[in-house]
């Protein structure tokens, strides 16, 4: 069998993996574009205060969704991704779905009971928005679970299809209500409509594929013992990622949330680069790990890290230097002027999070989700305390700096724990070469002084060419890797 890259994989194995990475890359580019499309629509049709409420609604929805699913989507991916027996897949899926349904139902009842309190605290007394939150959470939680079904079975085309349809259907409906001046409530109602439609479509496809059965809840103790420890981690991760918006809103007001969030969103675009790896690795690695093929696991992790950083590092430099002109186009001059310096902090934070995401697969494979939970609890407590102390004095820039500190802490702790299980090949030399190439690119972009859509497009295009030439000259990409991708494109399976 012909092999490349140390002979550890056949070309066909790499081809399947890289093609899936490419598919998820395209999917996440489209998701990121949707965020950029929606950003100017909501910032220019809502007041700064209403936009702040819109942000609070969405981050609250994401928080409760992560809690309500009890970490069971992760358990489904971990335990069923290598399963070939259709009956076991059916039993596992419906057992997990049944438990999640009960959990979500209880949480939604509590949300209804406390909807007025939530509305006063977060939504500027918009009581109807507090009620609507429970319904939106119900369907976003179920959709999160159903999407992970396709991820578990590595049906990435369907996963991408439903994710894109859900995103753009929501974008279309929310944009319509915002442009027509219906306000935040109807925009949130648009999210509910989109989630209901996509839920019906996904569940029909799943039932058609595996049928329906009343589960016997086999192996639920194992699933829950794996999933529940991820909740503190998810909650803590949310605190690190989103609680700064709450703290800013409490101490500085909803308007400053409006200044902060667009720049944060722009810096977070780098997440689309890590997303294909975070989606595919948890479903690909268990099969090799369970067969004790550690060499393949290590190689997947090594090259995933390299290809992530190959794109992420120059992206962070580019977004940082272009932050203000991009925000001038996407939002308002007021938002751009007050928030553009947030982007560099967030971009670097997301790179650290991306590295963490890849390395943390080691702990997941070892079923050490409790360690991940502890890491994020420590990080979250640090983040929250520092935000409460410094945001009143340093404002939104303090919040951005604290985000960087928090993600740095999560990365360092995860790396230290992961190395206890097996050695991870971290290519420091390549990272330096990428940074040098990115600096060269940044000098060129800065000399252009881009303004407007055409100017930014020209700056990005020129920057990409400079970076690519520089990284090749510095031999950051090896000849055998270029040869591999060349063969990948022309090879016939």
PyMOL commands that set and color helices and strands:
alter all, ss='L'
color gray80, all
select helices_A, chain A and resi 11-45+48-68+72-80+86-113+115-122+127-152+156-179+183-210+220-227+229-251+254-290+294-330+333-339+342-365+369-418+428-448+452-473+479-490
alter helices_A, ss='H'
color red, helices_A
select strands_A, chain A and resi 3-4+9-10
alter strands_A, ss='S'
color yellow, strands_A
deselect
rebuild
show_as cartoon
